[in-house]
Amino acid sequence: MSGRGIEVAPNLFIGAVENPTNPPIELRVERVARKIAAGAEFIQTNYIFDLDTFKTFMRRMRDRGLDHAIPILAGVGPLSSAAAARRMMKRVPGLNIPEALIDRLDRSRDPKREGREICIELIQELAVEPGVSGVHLMAFRREHEIAEILERAGVR
């Protein structure tokens, strides 16, 4: 854009995003296949709170052999309250946070601590899900909690 030539080609690692818990799941798997065909070298997902739906997505990815095609990073993050979870669902298209998690936050005396616990549990569940290569931890305005979450989740 500046008018200067590029003398050495940039070395890029091309990623793509997907929202695997937004129905229909079959469409999400097909979209990932098209992104891989277009040159994506890894997939990063939106927040994963609905493990059952995500596991269905991953099973269908495995059925098509896409789990070995490129790394899949599952998006996770700590919720700060039930109200925050409800706001996120309204503002983030396709985001699904199970009512059981929202109720758990609502019943907690310390919702931020409970949100960390939920995040830790999700990371531990995702770590053993076949085809998941890692997580992308998004801790908006809670960056100071990242080390504790990763350490307690057993991430090295």
N, C-alpha and C positions, 0 to 999 in steps of 0.2 A: 504494500500500500504506500510505502514511502518512496517508491521508485528505485530503491537500491536492489540490485540483484542478490539472489541467494546463492552463495558459492558452494556451500555444502548442504546437502539435503538434510532436513531435520530428522532425527531419530525419534519416532513417535510410538507410543504404546496405546493403541486405540481401544477405548472402552465404550460400552453402551449401557443404557439403563433399561430396567424392566420393573413392572409392578405386578408381581406374580400372584398376588391375592385379589386382584381385581378381575371378576368374572367377565367373560368366560375363560377358564384356564386354558382350554385348547387353543384359543387365539393367542394367549401369552406365549405358549410354547412355540407356536408357529412364528410369532414375531421374533423370538430369540433365534430361531433357525435362520430367518432372513437376515438378521443383524450379523450373525456369524458369516453367512455367505457374502455379506457386503464388506467384511473385513474386520469386524469387531474381534478383539483379542482377549477381552474379559467382559463379564456382565456384572453390574452392580445393581442391586435391587433397592426399591423403596423400603421404608420401614417394614419389618416383619414382626407383627404381633399375633397374627392368626396362624399358629403353627400347623393346624390341621390342613388348612387350605394350601399353605406353603409346601407341606409334605406331599400333597396331591400333585402340585406343580412339579416338584422334584421327581416324583415317581414317573410322571409323563416325560420329563426331560431324560431320565434314565432309559425309559422305553425307546426313545428315539436316538439314544447314544450321545445326546448333547451334553451330558454331564462330563464327558471326557474331552469334548471339543475345545473348551476354553474354561478358565477359572470362573467360578461364580462366587461373588461376594455378597453376603446377605446383610442388608441394612438393619441396624439395631440402634436403640437409644433409650435412655431413661425417661420415663414419664414423670412429671412433677405433681400431678393431681388428676382426679377424675374429671374435673372441669377442663383441664388442659387437654386430656385425651379426647373429650367430646369436641373441643374446638378444633383439634387436629383433624378429626374425622370430617368435620364440616369444610375445612379449608384445603385439605389434601385429597384431590380426586382419587377415588378407588382405595383409600386407606381403610382398613378394617381392624378395629381393636375390639376383641371379644368382650361382651358385657361382663363376663366373669373377671377379667382384668380390671375393668372400670370399677366394678363393685369392690374388688380387693383394695383398690386405691381409696375408694370412698369410705370403707370401713376402717382404714388404717389411722392410727393416731399420728403417724409421721409419713404422709404420702410421698415425700421426696425419698425417704429411706426405702419405702416400699417400691417405688419406681426403680430405684437402683437394684433392689432384689429381683424384681421382674426381669430387668435387663440382663442381670447375671445369669438367671435361669434360662433365658432365651439363648444367650451365647452358648451355654453348656449344651442345650438341646441341639442347636445348629451345628456345633462342633462334631457331633456324631452322625449328622444327616449325610448319607452318601451323596457325593457330588458337590457338596458345599466346600469351597476352598478356604473360606475365611469370612470375616465380618468387616463391615464398615461401620464403626461406632460414631454416631452423630449425637453429640451432647451439647446442644445449643444452650449457651449461657450456663453450662455446667461442666465446662472443660476441666475444672479442678477435680472432678470426680472420675475422670477417665482412668487414671492409674489404678485407683482402688477397684473399679469395675473390672478391668482387665486382670488384675492380680487375683481377685476373688473368683473370677470365672475360670482361672487356670490357664489364661492365654500367656504365652511366652513370646 
